[in-house]
Amino acid sequence: MNKRHGYATLAALMAVVALICCAIYLGVGATKARTAARTSVAPAPVWVGTWSAAPVMAAPAGPADPIGRIDAAGPAGRSVRNVVHTSIGGSAARITLSNVLGAKPLTIARVSLAVRADNGPAAVPGTLRRITFRGAPGATITAGGQLVSDPVVLRVPDDGDLLVTVHTPAPGGPLTFHPHARQTSYLADGDRTQDVLGTAYTRLTPSWYHLTGIDVLTPEARGTIVAIGDSITDGVSSTPDTNSRWPDVLADRLSGRYGVLNQGISGNRLLMYGRGPSTLDRFERDVLDQSGARTVIVAIGINDLLRAPYEPTADRVTAGLAELTRRAHARGLRVVGATLLPCGGHALCTPAVEAARTKVNTAVRTGRIFDAVVDFDRALRDPYAPHRMRAVYDSGDHLHPSDIGYRRMGRAVDPARL
């Protein structure tokens, strides 16, 4: 054998060895992949909040709506069909009914849950579910209490509307409700909880009654983001029935990853009772006890500065914000703090209020109060008059944003900081 043939033979042998080694390597890799596929465990589904509304007021159990214009849900034998908008979907749902502000027990006869069909009170056929409580079709909620339902199997959509219908056979009272819902809901006489077409719902209400929360079961969510604040979080001045509040905008951006809950109350204050209990007083109920709560966005304080004769110093407001952070950290939550929006031009926004607002915002921006900051002030202020909102972001009252302003707020939140 000459040297050339010897080299050729050696090269052929080496090629064969390489092919055998490659086959072994690929075979082992494929076996490992199949083993990993067999032994891997899919994420366990967890309960997360998809919608909420903080209890605000006690409505008289009579025919007059406490905020005027439209019928109330109180009289005996009436059903209220609450329309709510989800932030995240799931394979099952459960609801929370509240009698937190009631003075006597509230009897719930029948409740149903369905996916909304269109812009009216009709349900998507095949989605209407009877809600039970420990297996019973109804329940009695003690005064000052709330009740979580049994779960029902239902494909709840991301960014969709649900109908939660509650029938009360007798007047409780006063009824726990959330005004300024910026959402039209419906009323009907009798037990109409199983009415798919919704033809009996001929009366309207701008408030949510009895219902304060909906959770969904999902393996995909990373947790729940809770936004707590005043009318600016509640969405006052946004266009009704369009889900234009800034937490709605944020929910659209986080769709499929986080549930987003809106716990705003119009007129709410951080330090003392205003509209509803102070944020300090309601923080555990409205934030810490929410299903899957992971992060809270705190946007509160301007009403404390605006509402004479109670005029706390900026230091008292920042101390209250720091207390919220301490409580959230004790429960393992991350806290994102928001700067206070400009209010120049509003009748109550005096030079003293502006000075206090500026001092609070400076403290927030230092990073010593919160884990992260969303600078709503910088996002909406007029660069040529920083004490005022830019006209395009102003609803016209120089305090509440327009739909465009709310959209800007929702987009100012950095998802990476959540």
C-alpha positions in Angstrom: 0.0 0.0 0.0 1.5 3.3 -1.0 1.4 6.4 1.3 -1.5 8.1 -0.7 -3.7 5.0 -0.4 -2.8 4.7 3.3 -3.8 8.3 3.9 -7.1 7.7 2.0 -7.9 4.6 4.1 -7.1 6.5 7.3 -9.3 9.4 6.3 -12.2 7.0 5.4 -11.9 5.3 8.8 -11.9 8.7 10.6 -15.0 9.7 8.7 -16.8 6.5 9.7 -15.8 7.0 13.4 -17.1 10.6 13.2 -20.4 9.5 11.8 -20.8 6.9 14.5 -20.0 9.4 17.2 -22.4 11.9 15.8 -25.2 9.3 15.6 -24.5 8.4 19.3 -24.6 12.1 20.3 -27.8 12.8 18.4 -29.4 9.6 19.8 -28.5 10.5 23.3 -29.7 14.1 22.8 -33.0 12.9 21.4 -33.4 10.5 24.3 -32.8 13.3 26.8 -35.2 15.5 25.0 -37.9 12.8 25.1 -37.2 12.1 28.7 -37.4 15.8 29.6 -40.7 16.2 27.7 -42.1 13.2 29.6 -40.9 14.5 33.0 -41.6 18.2 32.6 -44.6 19.6 34.5 -46.8 22.3 33.0 -47.3 25.3 35.2 -50.0 24.8 37.8 -53.1 27.1 37.3 -53.5 29.8 39.9 -56.2 32.2 40.8 -55.6 35.8 39.7 -57.8 38.9 39.8 -59.1 40.0 36.4 -61.5 42.7 37.5 -62.4 44.6 40.7 -64.3 47.6 42.0 -63.7 49.0 45.5 -66.8 49.3 47.8 -67.5 53.0 48.1 -70.9 54.0 49.3 -74.1 52.6 50.9 -77.2 53.0 48.7 -80.6 53.2 50.3 -82.7 50.1 49.6 -85.3 52.1 47.8 -86.4 53.2 44.3 -84.2 56.3 44.0 -80.6 56.0 42.8 -78.4 57.7 45.4 -76.5 59.6 42.7 -79.6 60.5 40.7 -80.8 60.0 37.2 -81.4 56.3 37.0 -83.1 53.5 39.1 -81.3 51.8 41.9 -81.0 48.0 42.5 -82.5 48.0 45.9 -86.2 47.2 45.8 -87.3 43.6 46.5 -87.6 41.3 43.6 -85.2 43.1 41.3 -82.1 41.8 39.3 -79.1 43.9 38.5 -76.9 42.8 35.5 -73.4 44.2 36.1 -71.3 44.7 33.0 -67.5 44.4 33.7 -64.4 44.3 31.6 -61.7 41.6 32.1 -58.0 42.2 32.0 -56.9 38.5 31.7 -58.7 35.4 30.8 -58.9 31.9 32.2 -60.6 28.5 32.2 -62.7 29.1 35.3 -64.0 32.0 37.4 -65.3 32.9 40.8 -66.9 36.2 42.0 -66.9 38.2 45.2 -70.1 39.8 46.5 -70.0 42.5 49.2 -72.2 43.7 52.0 -69.3 45.6 53.6 -71.3 48.8 54.0 -74.6 47.1 54.8 -76.3 47.6 58.2 -78.1 44.3 58.1 -77.8 40.9 56.4 -78.2 40.8 52.6 -80.1 37.9 51.0 -78.9 36.8 47.6 -81.3 34.5 45.9 -79.7 33.7 42.5 -76.6 34.8 40.6 -75.3 34.1 37.1 -72.2 34.7 35.1 -71.9 34.9 31.3 -69.8 36.3 28.5 -71.4 39.4 27.1 -72.6 39.1 23.5 -72.5 42.7 22.3 -73.0 46.2 23.7 -76.2 45.4 25.4 -77.4 43.1 28.2 -77.4 39.9 26.1 -75.2 36.9 26.9 -73.3 34.8 24.4 -75.4 31.6 24.0 -73.9 28.7 25.8 -71.8 30.8 28.3 -74.4 31.5 31.0 -73.5 29.8 34.2 -75.4 29.5 37.5 -73.2 30.7 40.4 -73.4 28.8 43.7 -72.1 29.3 47.2 -71.0 26.2 49.0 -73.2 24.3 46.6 -76.3 26.4 47.3 -78.0 28.7 44.7 -78.1 31.6 47.1 -76.7 32.9 50.4 -77.0 35.5 53.1 -74.1 37.9 53.5 -73.7 39.3 57.0 -73.5 43.1 57.6 -70.0 44.2 57.0 -69.1 41.0 55.2 -68.3 39.6 51.8 -68.7 36.3 50.1 -66.6 34.4 47.5 -68.6 32.0 45.2 -67.8 28.5 44.2 -65.8 28.4 41.0 -67.5 27.7 37.6 -66.0 26.3 34.5 -66.1 29.1 31.8 -63.7 30.2 29.1 -63.2 33.8 30.2 -61.7 36.0 27.4 -58.8 38.4 27.8 -59.9 42.0 27.3 -63.6 41.0 27.1 -66.9 41.8 28.8 -68.7 39.7 31.4 -72.2 39.9 32.8 -72.7 39.2 36.5 -76.4 39.2 37.4 -77.5 39.3 41.0 -81.1 38.8 42.2 -82.1 40.0 45.6 -85.6 38.9 46.7 -85.9 41.3 49.6 -84.5 44.8 50.3 -81.3 44.6 52.3 -79.9 47.9 53.1 -78.1 50.0 52.7 -76.6 48.3 49.6 -72.8 48.3 48.9 -72.1 49.8 45.5 -69.5 51.6 43.4 -70.7 54.8 41.7 -68.9 56.5 38.8 -68.4 53.1 37.1 -68.1 54.7 33.7 -69.9 51.6 32.6 -73.6 51.1 31.9 -75.2 48.2 33.7 -78.9 47.0 33.6 -81.9 46.4 35.8 -84.9 44.1 35.5 -87.9 43.2 37.7 -88.0 39.6 39.0 -85.4 36.9 38.8 -83.9 37.4 35.4 -80.5 35.8 36.2 -81.1 33.1 33.4 -82.2 35.6 30.8 -79.8 35.0 27.9 -81.3 37.6 25.5 -81.5 40.3 28.1 -84.8 41.6 26.8 -86.2 42.2 30.4 -83.4 44.6 31.2 -85.1 47.8 30.3 -83.6 50.1 32.9 -80.1 51.4 33.2 -77.7 52.2 36.1 -74.2 53.9 36.0 -73.1 52.0 39.1 -71.9 48.5 40.0 -74.0 46.8 42.8 -73.0 44.0 45.2 -70.1 42.9 43.0 -66.5 43.8 44.0 -64.3 41.2 42.3 -63.8 38.4 39.7 -60.9 36.0 39.7 -59.9 33.6 36.9 -58.0 30.3 37.0 -55.1 30.3 34.6 -51.6 28.7 34.3 -50.3 31.6 32.2 -50.5 34.7 34.5 -47.4 36.0 36.4 -49.7 37.6 39.0 -52.0 40.5 39.6 -51.2 44.2 39.4 -53.4 46.3 41.7 -53.8 50.0 41.0 -55.0 52.0 44.0 -55.9 55.7 43.9 -58.6 58.3 43.6 -60.8 59.6 40.8 -57.9 59.7 38.3 -57.4 55.9 38.8 -61.2 55.4 38.9 -61.4 57.0 35.4 -63.6 59.9 36.1 -64.0 62.1 33.0 -63.2 59.1 30.7 -65.7 58.3 28.0 -68.3 55.8 29.5 -68.5 52.3 28.1 -65.1 52.5 26.3 -62.8 51.2 29.1 -60.5 54.2 28.7 -59.2 54.4 32.3 -55.4 54.3 32.6 -55.5 50.8 34.3 -57.5 49.6 31.2 -54.7 50.8 28.9 -52.1 49.1 31.1 -54.1 45.9 31.1 -54.2 45.9 27.3 -50.4 46.2 27.2 -50.0 43.3 29.7 -52.7 41.1 28.2 -52.1 37.4 28.9 -49.3 38.1 31.4 -50.9 39.9 34.4 -54.3 40.6 35.7 -54.9 44.3 36.4 -57.3 45.4 39.1 -58.6 49.0 39.4 -59.2 49.9 43.1 -59.7 53.6 42.5 -62.3 55.6 44.4 -63.4 59.0 43.2 -62.7 61.5 46.0 -60.6 59.1 48.0 -57.8 60.4 50.3 -54.7 58.8 51.6 -54.8 59.9 55.2 -58.4 60.3 56.2 -62.0 59.5 55.2 -63.1 61.3 52.1 -65.2 59.3 49.6 -64.9 55.9 51.1 -62.4 55.0 53.8 -58.9 56.4 53.5 -56.3 54.5 51.4 -54.5 53.6 54.6 -57.6 52.1 56.1 -58.7 50.1 53.0 -55.2 49.0 51.8 -55.4 45.5 53.2 -58.8 44.7 51.9 -58.5 46.4 48.5 -54.8 45.5 47.7 -53.1 43.0 50.0 -56.0 40.5 50.0 -56.5 40.4 46.3 -55.9 37.0 44.5 -52.4 36.7 43.1 -51.4 40.2 44.1 -47.8 40.8 43.1 -47.4 44.5 42.5 -49.3 47.6 43.6 -49.2 50.9 41.8 -50.0 53.7 44.3 -51.4 56.9 42.8 -53.0 58.9 45.7 -52.5 62.1 47.6 -53.8 65.0 45.5 -57.2 65.1 47.3 -55.4 65.3 50.7 -53.7 68.5 49.4 -56.7 70.0 47.7 -59.5 69.5 50.3 -59.7 72.4 52.7 -60.0 72.8 55.7 -58.0 69.6 56.0 -54.6 70.6 54.5 -51.8 68.1 55.5 -48.2 69.0 54.9 -46.3 67.3 52.1 -44.3 65.5 54.8 -47.5 63.8 56.2 -48.5 62.7 52.7 -45.0 61.2 52.0 -45.1 59.5 55.4 -48.4 57.9 54.5 -47.0 56.7 51.2 -44.1 55.2 53.0 -46.4 53.4 55.3 -48.3 51.8 52.4 -44.9 50.6 51.1 -44.0 49.1 54.4 -47.3 47.1 54.6 -46.9 45.9 51.0 -43.3 44.7 51.6 -44.5 42.8 54.7 -46.7 40.8 52.4 -44.1 40.4 49.7 -45.5 42.9 47.1 -43.5 45.2 45.0 -44.6 48.9 45.1 -44.6 51.3 42.2 -45.3 54.9 43.2 -46.8 57.6 40.9 -46.1 61.3 41.0 -49.2 63.6 41.4 -50.6 65.2 38.3 -50.5 68.9 37.7 -53.6 70.7 38.8 -52.9 74.3 37.8 -56.1 76.1 36.7 -58.3 74.1 39.1 -60.2 76.3 41.6 -58.7 74.4 44.6 -55.2 74.3 43.3 -53.7 77.2 45.2 -50.0 78.2 45.2 -49.7 76.4 48.6 -51.2 73.2 47.1 -48.8 73.5 44.1 -45.8 73.9 46.5 -46.9 70.8 48.5 -47.5 68.8 45.3 -44.1 69.7 44.0 -42.5 68.6 47.3 -44.3 65.3 47.3 -43.3 64.6 43.8 -39.6 65.4 44.6 -39.7 62.9 47.4 -41.3 60.3 45.2 -38.7 60.7 42.5 -35.8 60.2 44.9 -36.6 56.5 45.0 -36.5 56.4 48.8 -40.3 55.7 49.2 -41.1 53.2 46.5 -39.4 50.3 44.7 -40.0 52.0 41.3 -41.6 55.2 40.1 -44.0 56.0 37.2 -43.8 59.8 36.5 -47.4 60.7 35.6 -46.6 64.3 36.3 -43.8 64.5 33.8 -45.8 62.5 31.2 -48.8 64.9 31.2 -47.5 68.3 32.2 -47.2 71.2 29.8 -43.5 71.7 29.2 -44.1 75.5 29.1 -46.3 75.6 32.2 -45.3 72.6 34.3 -47.9 73.4 37.0 -50.6 72.6 34.4 -51.6 69.6 32.2 -51.0 69.9 28.5 -54.3 70.9 26.9 -54.6 67.7 24.9 -54.4 65.7 28.0 -56.8 67.8 30.1 -60.5 66.9 30.3 -61.3 70.5 30.8 -61.5 70.7 34.6 -57.7 71.0 35.0 -57.6 68.0 37.3 -58.8 64.9 35.5 -57.2 63.7 32.2 -59.0 63.3 28.9 -59.1 59.9 27.2 -55.9 60.9 25.5 -54.4 61.8 28.8 -55.4 58.4 30.4 -53.9 56.6 27.4 -50.7 58.5 28.0 -50.7 57.5 31.6 -51.3 53.8 30.8 -48.4 53.9 28.4 -46.1 55.7 30.9 -45.9 52.6 33.1 -42.8 50.5 32.3 -43.7 46.8 32.3 -40.1 45.9 33.2 -40.5 47.6 36.5 -43.6 45.6 37.5 
